[in-house]
Amino acid sequence: MGSVTLPDAHWVMPIAGQPLPDKELIGGKAWSIARMSTLGLPVPPAFVVTTRACVAYLQTGAFPSGLVEEIAAGIAWLESQTDRRFGSGPRPLLVSVRSGAPVSMPGMMDTILNLGINDATERLLAADCNEERFARDTHRRFIELYAAIVLKVDPGVLGSADDLAGWRQAIAAAAGVPLPGDVFEQLHGAVRAVFESWNSRRARRYREHHGVPDHFGTAVVVQAMVFGNLDEQSGTGVLFTRNPVTGERSVFGEFLPKAQGEDVVSGRHTPLPFAEMRTRTPRAFADLRRAAELLERENGDVQDIEFTVERGRLFLLQTRAAKRAPLAAVRIAAEMVREGIVEPDSAFAKLTSEQARHVLSPRLPSDIAKSAVILARGEGASSGIGCGVVVTDPDEAETRTRGGEDVVLVRATTSPNDIHGMIAARAIVTEQGGATCHAAVVGRALGRPVVVGCGIGSVLPLAGRTVTVDGSSGVIYADRLELLLPAEDADAALADLLRWAESRSPVKVASAPPLNATLFDLDAVDDVANPDSLRRFLRGVAPGAALHGRVLSSETAVAACVESGATLLIANPRLPVLLAAIRAVANRSAGHPEDI
């Protein structure tokens, strides 16, 4: 098939080669695909509908002029790269459709796989692969995902997996519109759904919690499918270049044979340990280990790599900076500096004050743990201790937290629809899933203790009970247990980070005020949670005064102190406040005054 280009495209860009486009235009997923491509790694071809198109759509509620034509040109380009045809044969092209905001956002739309399949292309796919069962499974998966994600149909209305005609009838009755048979109509519907997911409740809640600007919009990545569900030499998985729970310098991941990526991240299937991949697909395993080392070194950070193996051949779908538990974040930051991979300033840019504070938060003494009543066990997926009343509904978790209660969110599995409840909870527990499922990945990003895979029916009945969750050991204890506060200088990684931070901080942070110091309690300031009120108070503070108060647990408050010219802050532990001060200066230097 001849080469196809996208001349003068305004809304759509092929993801191929240099130069790397602006991440704010093409989003993080597309940028990572482009980056892997430039490194010569095996990546299925893809094109991206830019954030510019999303913003235009959200302003008018309709595709901007020319977008439909550019999407068609993008598909033609994919056809030229794969020697396949979209909606026809002899070798049909199927694609995945993924959201891809400029910053990682777990609250965005789920991925749609196998788009482009219908009755005709199912037969063509079966003939091409000589696998009728695989083609039917692929068709079933597409109908299930498209109905749930785009048409918002509850999967519970679907009947037998072999009755696709019955599925279509049930979907049409539930959605009020039929599931499209035309492949371009399928694609346009998926792109619209991604655009609209930018303003979904869960996405808005995530942006609010993490300070992500509303005006970014999301890109849409359309990528040629590779099939992990094709045969026994196929599979899918997730690999972290270091352990995201402990920070240990060893690969950490899971592999699910004869499956597609959604099977892993949904938590509905429990994958195999990563080492199993070596036995089943040794060449792909070796290729993946080499790619992981290259990506960590080139990106200067721990990577979270999604991959598929098709008939023994490795394909990389995405890489990104790995979400990590706070304990892992501390260890990784210190060790990457010691290993010469990054400088301390770069390490501090990836370590938040909230993560450091979490590591220095109370722990469960071993003698108390030995005598406590164990209610359930699972896999520890994010370290830390969380105590509270068990609730099983994310809305209830949010409501009760607003009322001043500590809650633990317990679910069979979590999904992006649960984000608001996960943010509100002190800890997260699931009955199903592994260390790379949604609850684990998002919980680590939120700094919440997480225990997954406790077993069906094991923890949902605990609703209403007060429990203590240990995200390191994977144990759920009865009642609220007595906790121990760690020493800041007792850990080598913390001690190194503390020393480096002290030499770079714009303000001195001490655990106790010097003798005869003028001491101001910031918690006594009226409306101290309002940054403007705090700034007004600080303008009247004498130079050299020592400032203290619980409000210094807020990065905004620390930034206001730095902005005011404060020279001494009193806090224990010190590292989180030092990190917040360093970040305040970095934000100001980068031209983000809204962050200070």
Secondary structure, 3 states (H helix, E strand, C coil): CCCCCCCCCCCEEEECCCCCCCHHHHHHHHHHHHHHHHCCCCCCCEEEECHHHHHHHHHHCCCCCCHHHHHHHHHHHHHHHHCCECCCCCCECCEEEEEECCCCCCCCCCCEEEECCCHHHHHHHHHHHCCHHHHHHHHHHHHHHHHHHCCCCCHHHCCCCCCHHHHHHHHHHHHCCCCCCCHHHHHHHHHHHHHHHCCCHHHHHHHHHHCCCCCCCCEEEEEECCCCCCCCCCEEEEEECCCCCCCCCCCEEEEEECCCHHHHHCCCCCCEECCHHHHHCHHHHHHHHHHHHHHHHHHCCCEEEEEEEECCEEEEEEEEECCCCHHHHHHHHHHHHHCCCCCHHHHHHHCCHHHHHHHCCCECCHHHHHHCCEEEECEEEECCEEEEEEECCHHHHHHHHHCCCCEEEEECCCCHHHHHHHHHCCEEEECCCCCCCHHHHHHHHHCCCEEECCCCCCCHHHCCCEEEEECCCCEEEECCCCCECCCCCCCHHHHHHHHHHHHHCCCEEECCCCCCCCEEEHHHCCCCCCHHHHHHHHCCCCCCCEEECHHHHCHHHHHHHHHHCCCEEECCCCHHHHHHHHHHHHHHHCCCHHHC
